[in-house]
Amino acid sequence: MALSVALFLCERYYRTLTNTHEGQRDDKAFKVEAAKDLGLKEKDFEHFWMVYRNGIQHQGMPKRYVDKGNKVTYKWSIDEGFSATPEIHKIDAQTQEIRLNPWKFAELMINKFRANPSILENATLHAFGEVFDS
């Protein structure tokens, strides 16, 4: 659950930074910014996104992803000893593993919003609801 929340916070954060959250589906700008900020190559971020975000948000767990362009299978591995940012580990010429500590990743994404809370004001299409006393 923590990783699912962290992934939607990640998307919300970088889509807001790149202004690709309201009526635009500019995945390129969003992914370039996220990769740069997380210290990843753009392709590595794209593979991370396919394995973790698409797997978890669509089927409840990360998935294996085969990049038909480079004929590499990307697997996932979660461990408390891994980093807050995705790490690509080459197993062999056809297999790579994307390693992640989900708790550290969640903390990283939460801290990005804490450091810049005004970013939420720019996300008006998906704005948080208000709670009123009845």
C-alpha positions as CSV (number, residue, x, y, z in Angstrom):
1,M,0.0,0.0,0.0
2,A,2.8,2.4,0.9
3,L,4.4,1.8,-2.5
4,S,1.1,2.4,-4.3
5,V,0.7,5.7,-2.5
6,A,4.3,6.7,-3.2
7,L,3.9,6.0,-6.9
8,F,0.8,8.2,-7.3
9,L,2.6,10.9,-5.3
10,C,5.6,10.6,-7.6
11,E,3.4,11.0,-10.6
12,R,1.4,13.9,-9.1
13,Y,4.7,15.6,-8.1
14,Y,6.4,15.4,-11.5
15,R,3.3,16.0,-13.5
16,T,2.7,19.2,-11.5
17,L,6.3,20.3,-11.9
18,T,6.1,19.8,-15.7
19,N,2.5,21.1,-16.0
20,T,1.4,17.8,-17.7
21,H,-1.4,17.1,-15.3
22,E,-4.3,19.0,-16.7
23,G,-5.6,17.8,-20.1
24,Q,-2.1,16.9,-21.4
25,R,-0.5,13.5,-21.6
26,D,3.1,14.6,-22.2
27,D,4.8,11.5,-20.8
28,K,8.1,12.6,-22.2
29,A,8.4,15.8,-20.1
30,F,7.2,14.1,-17.0
31,K,9.6,11.2,-17.3
32,V,12.5,13.4,-18.2
33,E,12.0,15.5,-15.1
34,A,11.5,12.6,-12.8
35,A,14.5,10.7,-14.2
36,K,16.7,13.8,-13.8
37,D,15.5,14.5,-10.3
38,L,15.9,10.9,-9.1
39,G,19.4,10.6,-10.7
40,L,18.3,8.0,-13.3
41,K,18.8,7.7,-17.1
42,E,15.5,8.4,-18.8
43,K,15.2,4.8,-20.1
44,D,15.9,3.5,-16.6
45,F,13.1,5.6,-15.3
46,E,10.8,4.4,-18.1
47,H,11.6,0.7,-17.2
48,F,11.0,1.4,-13.5
49,W,7.7,3.0,-14.4
50,M,6.5,0.1,-16.5
51,V,7.5,-2.5,-13.8
52,Y,6.5,-0.7,-10.6
53,R,3.9,1.9,-11.4
54,N,2.0,0.1,-14.1
55,G,2.3,-3.2,-12.3
56,I,1.1,-2.0,-8.9
57,Q,-1.5,0.5,-10.1
58,H,-3.1,-1.9,-12.6
59,Q,-2.6,-5.3,-11.0
60,G,-1.6,-4.7,-7.3
61,M,2.0,-5.8,-7.6
62,P,5.1,-5.0,-9.7
63,K,5.3,-6.9,-13.0
64,R,8.0,-8.3,-15.3
65,Y,8.5,-6.1,-18.3
66,V,10.1,-7.1,-21.6
67,D,11.5,-4.2,-23.6
68,K,11.2,-5.5,-27.1
69,G,13.6,-2.9,-28.4
70,N,16.6,-4.0,-26.4
71,K,15.3,-7.6,-25.8
72,V,15.8,-7.3,-22.0
73,T,13.5,-8.6,-19.3
74,Y,13.1,-6.3,-16.3
75,K,12.3,-7.9,-13.0
76,W,11.7,-6.3,-9.6
77,S,13.2,-6.7,-6.2
78,I,12.1,-5.1,-3.0
79,D,14.2,-5.0,0.2
80,E,14.8,-2.8,3.2
81,G,18.5,-2.7,2.3
82,F,17.9,-1.1,-1.1
83,S,17.9,2.6,-1.9
84,A,15.0,5.1,-1.9
85,T,15.5,5.5,-5.7
86,P,15.3,2.7,-8.2
87,E,18.6,0.9,-8.9
88,I,19.2,-1.1,-12.0
89,H,21.1,-4.3,-11.4
90,K,22.3,-6.3,-14.4
91,I,21.8,-10.0,-13.9
92,D,22.9,-11.1,-17.4
93,A,22.7,-9.8,-21.0
94,Q,18.9,-10.4,-21.2
95,T,17.8,-9.8,-17.6
96,Q,18.0,-6.7,-15.3
97,E,16.5,-6.3,-11.9
98,I,15.1,-3.0,-10.6
99,R,15.7,-2.7,-6.9
100,L,13.8,-0.5,-4.5
101,N,13.2,0.1,-0.9
102,P,9.4,1.0,-0.9
103,W,9.5,2.6,2.5
104,K,12.4,4.9,1.6
105,F,10.8,5.7,-1.7
106,A,7.6,6.6,0.0
107,E,9.5,8.8,2.5
108,L,11.3,10.5,-0.4
109,M,8.1,11.4,-2.2
110,I,6.4,12.7,0.9
111,N,9.5,14.8,1.7
112,K,9.3,16.4,-1.8
113,F,5.8,17.7,-1.0
114,R,6.9,18.7,2.5
115,A,9.8,20.7,1.1
116,N,7.5,22.4,-1.5
117,P,3.9,22.3,-0.2
118,S,2.8,25.0,-2.6
119,I,3.1,22.5,-5.5
120,L,-0.2,21.1,-4.5
121,E,-1.9,24.4,-5.2
122,N,-0.8,24.0,-8.9
123,A,-2.6,20.6,-9.2
124,T,-6.1,22.0,-9.6
125,L,-7.6,19.3,-11.8
126,H,-6.9,16.7,-9.2
127,A,-7.2,19.0,-6.2
128,F,-7.7,17.5,-2.8
129,G,-11.3,17.7,-1.6
130,E,-12.4,19.9,1.3
131,V,-14.0,18.5,4.5
132,F,-16.8,20.6,6.1
133,D,-18.7,20.1,9.4
134,S,-22.3,19.4,8.7
